[in-house]
Amino acid sequence: MGRECEVCKKTLSTGNRIVRHGLAKAKGGIGLHTTGITRRKFLPNLQRIRVMENGGVKRKTVCTACIRSNKIVKG
């Protein structure tokens, strides 16, 4: 359950951090060159909030996208 939205099941995704050096061709250089690629994580923006559920209040870990789109009812 860790870093996961309890409503939409959004979890971490991975990508790359790309480092480029050099001057762009449009600015008179010879172009940008990739000098390093490092793996990185994109973590979801999770908040622990009180949610109305089955006539009661329960704490859930929900992403901000679900909070903004009214997929849950705050309690």
Backbone atoms as SQL, in Angstrom:
CREATE TABLE atoms (id INTEGER PRIMARY KEY, chain TEXT, resi INTEGER, resn TEXT, atom TEXT, x REAL, y REAL, z REAL);
INSERT INTO atoms VALUES
  (1, 'A', 1, 'MET', 'N', 0.820, -1.195, 0.000),
  (2, 'A', 1, 'MET', 'CA', 0.000, 0.000, 0.000),
  (3, 'A', 1, 'MET', 'C', 0.858, 1.251, 0.000),
  (4, 'A', 2, 'GLY', 'N', 1.996, 1.262, 0.597),
  (5, 'A', 2, 'GLY', 'CA', 2.962, 2.347, 0.656),
  (6, 'A', 2, 'GLY', 'C', 2.630, 3.648, -0.021),
  (7, 'A', 3, 'ARG', 'N', 3.329, 3.961, -1.093),
  (8, 'A', 3, 'ARG', 'CA', 3.145, 5.226, -1.807),
  (9, 'A', 3, 'ARG', 'C', 2.152, 5.046, -2.939),
  (10, 'A', 4, 'GLU', 'N', 0.889, 4.850, -2.594),
  (11, 'A', 4, 'GLU', 'CA', -0.125, 4.594, -3.601),
  (12, 'A', 4, 'GLU', 'C', -1.429, 5.281, -3.200),
  (13, 'A', 5, 'CYS', 'N', -2.085, 5.902, -4.167),
  (14, 'A', 5, 'CYS', 'CA', -3.388, 6.523, -3.926),
  (15, 'A', 5, 'CYS', 'C', -4.409, 5.410, -3.731),
  (16, 'A', 6, 'GLU', 'N', -5.223, 5.513, -2.669),
  (17, 'A', 6, 'GLU', 'CA', -6.203, 4.470, -2.383),
  (18, 'A', 6, 'GLU', 'C', -7.439, 4.580, -3.271),
  (19, 'A', 7, 'VAL', 'N', -7.557, 5.641, -4.061),
  (20, 'A', 7, 'VAL', 'CA', -8.711, 5.818, -4.941),
  (21, 'A', 7, 'VAL', 'C', -8.358, 5.394, -6.365),
  (22, 'A', 8, 'CYS', 'N', -7.330, 5.997, -6.959),
  (23, 'A', 8, 'CYS', 'CA', -7.003, 5.725, -8.368),
  (24, 'A', 8, 'CYS', 'C', -5.806, 4.795, -8.534),
  (25, 'A', 9, 'LYS', 'N', -5.201, 4.372, -7.428),
  (26, 'A', 9, 'LYS', 'CA', -4.041, 3.454, -7.452),
  (27, 'A', 9, 'LYS', 'C', -2.813, 4.043, -8.121),
  (28, 'A', 10, 'LYS', 'N', -2.727, 5.375, -8.162),
  (29, 'A', 10, 'LYS', 'CA', -1.547, 6.026, -8.749),
  (30, 'A', 10, 'LYS', 'C', -0.333, 5.721, -7.867),
  (31, 'A', 11, 'THR', 'N', 0.773, 5.373, -8.487),
  (32, 'A', 11, 'THR', 'CA', 1.986, 5.034, -7.749),
  (33, 'A', 11, 'THR', 'C', 3.180, 5.689, -8.435),
  (34, 'A', 12, 'LEU', 'N', 4.371, 5.391, -7.980),
  (35, 'A', 12, 'LEU', 'CA', 5.531, 6.066, -8.550),
  (36, 'A', 12, 'LEU', 'C', 5.790, 5.622, -9.979),
  (37, 'A', 13, 'SER', 'N', 6.303, 6.544, -10.780),
  (38, 'A', 13, 'SER', 'CA', 6.732, 6.221, -12.137),
  (39, 'A', 13, 'SER', 'C', 8.181, 6.648, -12.275),
  (40, 'A', 14, 'THR', 'N', 8.863, 6.092, -13.253),
  (41, 'A', 14, 'THR', 'CA', 10.280, 6.363, -13.405),
  (42, 'A', 14, 'THR', 'C', 10.549, 7.106, -14.697),
  (43, 'A', 15, 'GLY', 'N', 11.697, 7.760, -14.746),
  (44, 'A', 15, 'GLY', 'CA', 12.104, 8.492, -15.934),
  (45, 'A', 15, 'GLY', 'C', 13.590, 8.750, -15.883),
  (46, 'A', 16, 'ASN', 'N', 14.036, 9.710, -16.671),
  (47, 'A', 16, 'ASN', 'CA', 15.456, 10.037, -16.748),
  (48, 'A', 16, 'ASN', 'C', 15.693, 11.503, -16.428),
  (49, 'A', 17, 'ARG', 'N', 16.836, 11.775, -15.822),
  (50, 'A', 17, 'ARG', 'CA', 17.322, 13.140, -15.655),
  (51, 'A', 17, 'ARG', 'C', 18.457, 13.283, -16.659),
  (52, 'A', 18, 'ILE', 'N', 18.277, 14.161, -17.652),
  (53, 'A', 18, 'ILE', 'CA', 19.241, 14.283, -18.744),
  (54, 'A', 18, 'ILE', 'C', 20.022, 15.584, -18.589),
  (55, 'A', 19, 'VAL', 'N', 21.345, 15.477, -18.587),
  (56, 'A', 19, 'VAL', 'CA', 22.221, 16.643, -18.484),
  (57, 'A', 19, 'VAL', 'C', 22.786, 16.939, -19.865),
  (58, 'A', 20, 'ARG', 'N', 22.608, 18.187, -20.314),
  (59, 'A', 20, 'ARG', 'CA', 23.113, 18.570, -21.631),
  (60, 'A', 20, 'ARG', 'C', 24.047, 19.765, -21.480),
  (61, 'A', 21, 'HIS', 'N', 25.146, 19.771, -22.210),
  (62, 'A', 21, 'HIS', 'CA', 26.095, 20.876, -22.220),
  (63, 'A', 21, 'HIS', 'C', 26.312, 21.343, -23.654),
  (64, 'A', 22, 'GLY', 'N', 26.746, 22.572, -23.782),
  (65, 'A', 22, 'GLY', 'CA', 27.026, 23.130, -25.102),
  (66, 'A', 22, 'GLY', 'C', 26.098, 24.290, -25.396),
  (67, 'A', 23, 'LEU', 'N', 26.372, 24.968, -26.476),
  (68, 'A', 23, 'LEU', 'CA', 25.569, 26.106, -26.909),
  (69, 'A', 23, 'LEU', 'C', 24.689, 25.680, -28.078),
  (70, 'A', 24, 'ALA', 'N', 23.422, 26.039, -28.012),
  (71, 'A', 24, 'ALA', 'CA', 22.477, 25.642, -29.050),
  (72, 'A', 24, 'ALA', 'C', 22.899, 26.175, -30.416),
  (73, 'A', 25, 'LYS', 'N', 22.549, 25.440, -31.456),
  (74, 'A', 25, 'LYS', 'CA', 22.904, 25.860, -32.820),
  (75, 'A', 25, 'LYS', 'C', 22.278, 27.208, -33.162),
  (76, 'A', 26, 'ALA', 'N', 21.056, 27.447, -32.671),
  (77, 'A', 26, 'ALA', 'CA', 20.373, 28.711, -32.949),
  (78, 'A', 26, 'ALA', 'C', 21.108, 29.902, -32.332),
  (79, 'A', 27, 'LYS', 'N', 21.922, 29.615, -31.324),
  (80, 'A', 27, 'LYS', 'CA', 22.672, 30.692, -30.665),
  (81, 'A', 27, 'LYS', 'C', 24.121, 30.767, -31.149),
  (82, 'A', 28, 'GLY', 'N', 24.441, 30.017, -32.192),
  (83, 'A', 28, 'GLY', 'CA', 25.775, 30.096, -32.765),
  (84, 'A', 28, 'GLY', 'C', 26.723, 28.995, -32.346),
  (85, 'A', 29, 'GLY', 'N', 26.247, 28.034, -31.570),
  (86, 'A', 29, 'GLY', 'CA', 27.108, 26.950, -31.111),
  (87, 'A', 29, 'GLY', 'C', 27.042, 25.751, -32.055),
  (88, 'A', 30, 'ILE', 'N', 27.610, 24.635, -31.581),
  (89, 'A', 30, 'ILE', 'CA', 27.603, 23.422, -32.399),
  (90, 'A', 30, 'ILE', 'C', 26.508, 22.457, -31.954),
  (91, 'A', 31, 'GLY', 'N', 25.675, 22.879, -31.035),
  (92, 'A', 31, 'GLY', 'CA', 24.553, 22.052, -30.597),
  (93, 'A', 31, 'GLY', 'C', 24.755, 21.505, -29.198),
  (94, 'A', 32, 'LEU', 'N', 23.660, 21.081, -28.567),
  (95, 'A', 32, 'LEU', 'CA', 23.716, 20.510, -27.224),
  (96, 'A', 32, 'LEU', 'C', 24.126, 19.051, -27.297),
  (97, 'A', 33, 'HIS', 'N', 24.956, 18.645, -26.340),
  (98, 'A', 33, 'HIS', 'CA', 25.411, 17.262, -26.254),
  (99, 'A', 33, 'HIS', 'C', 24.986, 16.685, -24.915),
  (100, 'A', 34, 'THR', 'N', 24.457, 15.470, -24.948),
  (101, 'A', 34, 'THR', 'CA', 24.064, 14.785, -23.724),
  (102, 'A', 34, 'THR', 'C', 25.327, 14.265, -23.043),
  (103, 'A', 35, 'THR', 'N', 25.510, 14.664, -21.760),
  (104, 'A', 35, 'THR', 'CA', 26.710, 14.243, -21.045),
  (105, 'A', 35, 'THR', 'C', 26.394, 13.339, -19.870),
  (106, 'A', 36, 'GLY', 'N', 25.124, 13.151, -19.563),
  (107, 'A', 36, 'GLY', 'CA', 24.784, 12.268, -18.453),
  (108, 'A', 36, 'GLY', 'C', 23.305, 11.952, -18.432),
  (109, 'A', 37, 'ILE', 'N', 22.984, 10.682, -18.171),
  (110, 'A', 37, 'ILE', 'CA', 21.597, 10.257, -18.017),
  (111, 'A', 37, 'ILE', 'C', 21.513, 9.465, -16.723),
  (112, 'A', 38, 'THR', 'N', 20.636, 9.914, -15.823),
  (113, 'A', 38, 'THR', 'CA', 20.464, 9.262, -14.536),
  (114, 'A', 38, 'THR', 'C', 19.002, 8.903, -14.350),
  (115, 'A', 39, 'ARG', 'N', 18.733, 7.717, -13.831),
  (116, 'A', 39, 'ARG', 'CA', 17.362, 7.308, -13.552),
  (117, 'A', 39, 'ARG', 'C', 16.832, 8.109, -12.368),
  (118, 'A', 40, 'ARG', 'N', 15.535, 8.442, -12.405),
  (119, 'A', 40, 'ARG', 'CA', 14.920, 9.169, -11.307),
  (120, 'A', 40, 'ARG', 'C', 13.497, 8.679, -11.120),
  (121, 'A', 41, 'LYS', 'N', 12.870, 9.092, -9.992),
  (122, 'A', 41, 'LYS', 'CA', 11.503, 8.682, -9.670),
  (123, 'A', 41, 'LYS', 'C', 10.586, 9.890, -9.685),
  (124, 'A', 42, 'PHE', 'N', 9.374, 9.707, -10.181),
  (125, 'A', 42, 'PHE', 'CA', 8.323, 10.704, -10.084),
  (126, 'A', 42, 'PHE', 'C', 7.321, 10.177, -9.063),
  (127, 'A', 43, 'LEU', 'N', 7.270, 10.810, -7.881),
  (128, 'A', 43, 'LEU', 'CA', 6.382, 10.356, -6.823),
  (129, 'A', 43, 'LEU', 'C', 5.046, 11.093, -6.899),
  (130, 'A', 44, 'PRO', 'N', 3.929, 10.402, -6.633),
  (131, 'A', 44, 'PRO', 'CA', 2.632, 11.076, -6.626),
  (132, 'A', 44, 'PRO', 'C', 2.519, 11.980, -5.401),
  (133, 'A', 45, 'ASN', 'N', 1.750, 13.066, -5.540),
  (134, 'A', 45, 'ASN', 'CA', 1.545, 14.003, -4.434),
  (135, 'A', 45, 'ASN', 'C', 0.417, 13.466, -3.561),
  (136, 'A', 46, 'LEU', 'N', 0.775, 12.688, -2.542),
  (137, 'A', 46, 'LEU', 'CA', -0.207, 12.026, -1.691),
  (138, 'A', 46, 'LEU', 'C', -0.442, 12.810, -0.408),
  (139, 'A', 47, 'GLN', 'N', -1.709, 12.884, -0.002),
  (140, 'A', 47, 'GLN', 'CA', -2.105, 13.550, 1.233),
  (141, 'A', 47, 'GLN', 'C', -2.933, 12.568, 2.053),
  (142, 'A', 48, 'ARG', 'N', -2.733, 12.601, 3.377),
  (143, 'A', 48, 'ARG', 'CA', -3.527, 11.747, 4.263),
  (144, 'A', 48, 'ARG', 'C', -4.684, 12.586, 4.783),
  (145, 'A', 49, 'ILE', 'N', -5.903, 12.285, 4.330),
  (146, 'A', 49, 'ILE', 'CA', -7.059, 13.111, 4.679),
  (147, 'A', 49, 'ILE', 'C', -8.195, 12.244, 5.228),
  (148, 'A', 50, 'ARG', 'N', -9.163, 12.922, 5.869),
  (149, 'A', 50, 'ARG', 'CA', -10.350, 12.252, 6.375),
  (150, 'A', 50, 'ARG', 'C', -11.398, 12.213, 5.268),
  (151, 'A', 51, 'VAL', 'N', -11.949, 11.008, 5.028),
  (152, 'A', 51, 'VAL', 'CA', -12.878, 10.793, 3.929),
  (153, 'A', 51, 'VAL', 'C', -14.181, 10.217, 4.479),
  (154, 'A', 52, 'MET', 'N', -15.329, 10.743, 3.996),
  (155, 'A', 52, 'MET', 'CA', -16.627, 10.177, 4.351),
  (156, 'A', 52, 'MET', 'C', -16.816, 8.886, 3.562),
  (157, 'A', 53, 'GLU', 'N', -17.128, 7.803, 4.296),
  (158, 'A', 53, 'GLU', 'CA', -17.286, 6.509, 3.638),
  (159, 'A', 53, 'GLU', 'C', -18.257, 5.648, 4.433),
  (160, 'A', 54, 'ASN', 'N', -19.318, 5.172, 3.783),
  (161, 'A', 54, 'ASN', 'CA', -20.323, 4.305, 4.411),
  (162, 'A', 54, 'ASN', 'C', -20.909, 4.920, 5.678),
  (163, 'A', 55, 'GLY', 'N', -21.179, 6.207, 5.640),
  (164, 'A', 55, 'GLY', 'CA', -21.788, 6.882, 6.782),
  (165, 'A', 55, 'GLY', 'C', -20.823, 7.207, 7.905),
  (166, 'A', 56, 'GLY', 'N', -19.559, 6.892, 7.744),
  (167, 'A', 56, 'GLY', 'CA', -18.554, 7.183, 8.762),
  (168, 'A', 56, 'GLY', 'C', -17.370, 7.912, 8.160),
  (169, 'A', 57, 'VAL', 'N', -16.424, 8.234, 9.028),
  (170, 'A', 57, 'VAL', 'CA', -15.220, 8.935, 8.595),
  (171, 'A', 57, 'VAL', 'C', -14.036, 7.989, 8.702),
  (172, 'A', 58, 'LYS', 'N', -13.203, 7.993, 7.655),
  (173, 'A', 58, 'LYS', 'CA', -12.043, 7.109, 7.620),
  (174, 'A', 58, 'LYS', 'C', -10.859, 7.875, 7.057),
  (175, 'A', 59, 'ARG', 'N', -9.658, 7.592, 7.527),
  (176, 'A', 59, 'ARG', 'CA', -8.456, 8.232, 6.999),
  (177, 'A', 59, 'ARG', 'C', -7.956, 7.435, 5.794),
  (178, 'A', 60, 'LYS', 'N', -7.653, 8.184, 4.714),
  (179, 'A', 60, 'LYS', 'CA', -7.135, 7.541, 3.511),
  (180, 'A', 60, 'LYS', 'C', -5.975, 8.355, 2.955),
  (181, 'A', 61, 'THR', 'N', -5.100, 7.677, 2.227),
  (182, 'A', 61, 'THR', 'CA', -4.014, 8.328, 1.506),
  (183, 'A', 61, 'THR', 'C', -4.479, 8.531, 0.074),
  (184, 'A', 62, 'VAL', 'N', -4.672, 9.813, -0.305),
  (185, 'A', 62, 'VAL', 'CA', -5.273, 10.139, -1.598),
  (186, 'A', 62, 'VAL', 'C', -4.379, 11.139, -2.317),
  (187, 'A', 63, 'CYS', 'N', -4.257, 11.001, -3.651),
  (188, 'A', 63, 'CYS', 'CA', -3.474, 11.949, -4.428),
  (189, 'A', 63, 'CYS', 'C', -4.278, 13.236, -4.612),
  (190, 'A', 64, 'THR', 'N', -3.582, 14.336, -4.840),
  (191, 'A', 64, 'THR', 'CA', -4.235, 15.632, -4.966),
  (192, 'A', 64, 'THR', 'C', -5.108, 15.711, -6.205),
  (193, 'A', 65, 'ALA', 'N', -4.816, 14.934, -7.235),
  (194, 'A', 65, 'ALA', 'CA', -5.655, 14.920, -8.432),
  (195, 'A', 65, 'ALA', 'C', -7.048, 14.393, -8.095),
  (196, 'A', 66, 'CYS', 'N', -7.143, 13.380, -7.240),
  (197, 'A', 66, 'CYS', 'CA', -8.441, 12.837, -6.838),
  (198, 'A', 66, 'CYS', 'C', -9.179, 13.820, -5.928),
  (199, 'A', 67, 'ILE', 'N', -8.452, 14.539, -5.082),
  (200, 'A', 67, 'ILE', 'CA', -9.078, 15.533, -4.208),
  (201, 'A', 67, 'ILE', 'C', -9.673, 16.657, -5.050),
  (202, 'A', 68, 'ARG', 'N', -8.929, 17.158, -6.039),
  (203, 'A', 68, 'ARG', 'CA', -9.394, 18.262, -6.874),
  (204, 'A', 68, 'ARG', 'C', -10.567, 17.864, -7.759),
  (205, 'A', 69, 'SER', 'N', -10.593, 16.611, -8.227),
  (206, 'A', 69, 'SER', 'CA', -11.646, 16.185, -9.144),
  (207, 'A', 69, 'SER', 'C', -12.879, 15.654, -8.406),
  (208, 'A', 70, 'ASN', 'N', -12.926, 15.835, -7.091),
  (209, 'A', 70, 'ASN', 'CA', -14.071, 15.433, -6.252),
  (210, 'A', 70, 'ASN', 'C', -14.405, 13.955, -6.377),
  (211, 'A', 71, 'LYS', 'N', -13.398, 13.105, -6.485),
  (212, 'A', 71, 'LYS', 'CA', -13.646, 11.659, -6.483),
  (213, 'A', 71, 'LYS', 'C', -13.911, 11.157, -5.078),
  (214, 'A', 72, 'ILE', 'N', -13.615, 11.973, -4.076),
  (215, 'A', 72, 'ILE', 'CA', -13.855, 11.615, -2.680),
  (216, 'A', 72, 'ILE', 'C', -14.640, 12.743, -2.031),
  (217, 'A', 73, 'VAL', 'N', -15.280, 12.419, -0.893),
  (218, 'A', 73, 'VAL', 'CA', -15.996, 13.432, -0.113),
  (219, 'A', 73, 'VAL', 'C', -15.250, 13.611, 1.189),
  (220, 'A', 74, 'LYS', 'N', -14.740, 14.819, 1.431),
  (221, 'A', 74, 'LYS', 'CA', -14.006, 15.068, 2.662),
  (222, 'A', 74, 'LYS', 'C', -14.951, 15.002, 3.855),
  (223, 'A', 75, 'GLY', 'N', -14.415, 14.516, 4.964),
  (224, 'A', 75, 'GLY', 'CA', -15.257, 14.415, 6.160),
  (225, 'A', 75, 'GLY', 'C', -14.624, 14.983, 7.382);
